[in-house]
Amino acid sequence: MASGLADYASEIRPRSGGALWDLFSDEVDASDITSMISVNGKGAILGGFVFLDSAASQKNGLVRLKIDGVFIAGLAFHVMVEFGISKPWTHPLYLLCYDEQDYKYSIGLSGGITFEESFELLYEESDGATPLVVAYVNYAVL
């Protein structure tokens, strides 16, 4: 019987525990690291994104992903462009938008990343500006 989910989704979706979401939306401080979303427990990330709207370049900015207390991903926007990291599941974080003219940037968060204790999504502002940052994550805790 059809479940409405793509075949691959049944492999990444936890067998128990409901899907949850969290949202962060705020201006971040210049030259600082901001914790956007932090979840404790055991579970899986189902997907998400981070969007930036800035009055100045954020090409050196980093979205960082910490799983069980260990940083597993964090590349500057311009590095993701340089190496073409723009497809889901090629990297935990992948580039969706890089606009150096209007200073809009976004990164996707690959689904299927599991955690035993916690996960945390952070933004490291490295260009001396105060961009608006919006982060959204779907996850499940078992």
N, C-alpha and C positions, 0 to 999 in steps of 0.2 A: 504494500500500500504506500502511496506517495506521502512523504512527510512535508513537502514544500521546501526542503533543504537540498542543496547540491550534494552530490555523493561525498565530496571531500569534507563537508561540514560535519558529518557524523563522526569523522575521525578526530576532529579537533574539539568538538563540543563535549564537555564533561558529561558523564553518565548520570550524575546527580547534581543538585544545586541549580538554582535558577539563574538566568542571565541578569546581570545588573549593569548599571552605567554610572559614570561619574563625569563631572564637567568642571573645568577651571576656566575663568575668564577674568583677566586683570592686566593692568600695565605692570611690567616687571621693572625692577631697578636696574639702572645702568651698571655694567661691569660686575654683575652679581649672578649667583646661581639660585634659582627659585624652584622649590618643590611644588609641582602643579597637582599631581594626583598620587596618593599613597594608599595602598590597600594591604592589610594584614590578613593572613590566612593561607590556605592551600587552594589552588585553583588554576585557572587558565585565562589568558587574555584572548578575547574573541576578535578584537580589532579596534581601530581608533584612528585619530588624526590629531595633529597640532597645526594651527594656523596662526600666522603672524601678520599684523598690519602695522607698519612703521612709517615714520616720517624720514627715516634715514636707512641706509643699507644695513642688512643683517647677515651679510654673506659669511661672516665668521661665527655666527651664532650656532649653538649646538643644542639639539634635543638629546637628552641622555636617558637611557633606560637602565634601571637597576633592578636585578632579580635576586631575591634572597640575600640582599646586602652586597652584591657584586655588580659593578658596572659591566654590562654586556654589549652596549651599543652607545655610540655618540660620535657622529661625524658632522663637521661644519657643512652648511648648505653648499658652499662653493666646491667642497670636496665631493659631495654627492653628485653635483653636476659634472665635475671633471671625470669621475669614474662611471657615470651613467647608472647610478643606483636608483632606479625608478620603477622597479617592478616588485609587487608583493612577494614575500618569501625568498627573495634573493638576499635579504638582510632584515634584521628585526625592524629597522626603520628605513623607509624608502621615500624618495622625493616625489611630491605631487605637483608643486608649483614653485618656480624660482623666477621672480619678476624684479629685476634690478632697476626698472624704470619707475614702477609704482610702489616698490618696496613691499611686495606681498609674497609670502613664502608659506608653503605647507608641506607637511611630512605625514605619511601614513604609517600606521603601526600594524605589522603583520599579525594575523591571528594564529593561534595554535601554540603560543609560548606559555609553558606551564611554570608555576612557581610553587614551592613547598612552604615558604614562610611569608613572603611579601613581594610586592613589586612597587616601584616608584618611578614616576615620570618627572623629569626635571628639565628646566631650560637654563642654559648658560649664556647670558648676554655678554658678548665680547666686542661689541662695536661702539660702546659708550652712548647708547640711545635708550629710550624707554618705550619699547614697542608694546602694543596690545597683543597678548597671547591668549589664544583659546585652545584648550585641550579637551578632547572627548575620548573616553575609553569604554568599550563594552567588555565585561569580564564575568566570570563565574567563580564563586567560592564554594568549595565542597563542604 
